[in-house]
Amino acid sequence: MDTEAQRTAEVPERRTADVPARERPGAAAAEHRAEAAEEGPEHLIPADGSFDAVPPPGRRNGRSLWTVEPAVRAPLPDPVRTAAVRAVIIVAVTLIMAMVAFLCTLAQVWFAFPAVLGTVGGTVVATWSVLDVWITRQVWNQRNGVVSVPSSTARALRRERRRARRAARAAARARPRGRAGRLSSV
């Protein structure tokens, strides 16, 4: 049986003078408190959310609390993201169903057969949902994305929109203005 006295006797004692200031227990917290006391109330989070504001004159480093880094890749379009989230949820449910079917089969429970049938159906649905993500991405790219591809319909859609805008501008110019531009009714 170990007692507290035996455990403390086995640990070699380190004197505070031998330990560097940074490694002492609570040194980081004490250092932070000292810096906060020097800075005053400016170290608090601003209520209006202006993290990128100019730091107070007493602040040593001008870094803000929040830095915005540019994304490496462009975000997914909304229809593709929706299809991807749906696919992830369906695949996760299918994996859970497969685990339930496996465990029910091992336990030789009556629910094993319906669980296996549900897992087979879930696998078909999960495969379709993953294909749906791929198809949605391809369709979105063809309609809205890559214009440099010769088979892209985006070029034709943009051409139609351009023609409609020009026709609307021409119709607006050709329309008589009536009395809006006159100063008097004489």
C-alpha positions, 0 to 999 in steps of 0.5 A: 500500500502506497501512502502519500508520504511514500509517494512524495518521498520518492519524487526528487524535490526541485527547488524553485530557484532551479526551475526557470520562470516559464516552467513554474506552475501558474507562471503563464497565468500570472504573466497573462494577468500582469499583461492584462493589468498593464493594458487595462480594459482594452484587452476585453472583447469589443461589444460591437464586434470590431476585432479588426479595429486599430489596436490601442496605443499601449498594445505591443502587437497589432494582431487582431483576434480574428484573421480572415484567410482566403479559401483554398478552393471556391465553395460548392454551389448550393444545389451541389452542397445540398446533394452532398449533405443529403448523400452523407446523411443517407450513407451514414444511415445505411452504414448504421443499418448495416451494423444493426443487420450484422449484429442481429445476424450474430445474435440470431434475432428475428429482426436480422432478415428485415434489417438485411433487406433494409440494408440492401435497399439503403445501399441502392439509395446511397449509391443513387445519392452519391451519383446524384452529387456527381450529376448535380455537379456536372449539370451545374458546371455545364449551365453556370460554370465553365464557359470555355468548353465548346459544349457548355450551355452557359455561353448560350444562356448568357447570350440570351440574357444579353439580348434580352437586356439590350432589347429592354434598354432599346425599348426603354429608350424608344418609349416616349417620356410624356410630360416628365421632362417638361417644367411647365404645362404651356 
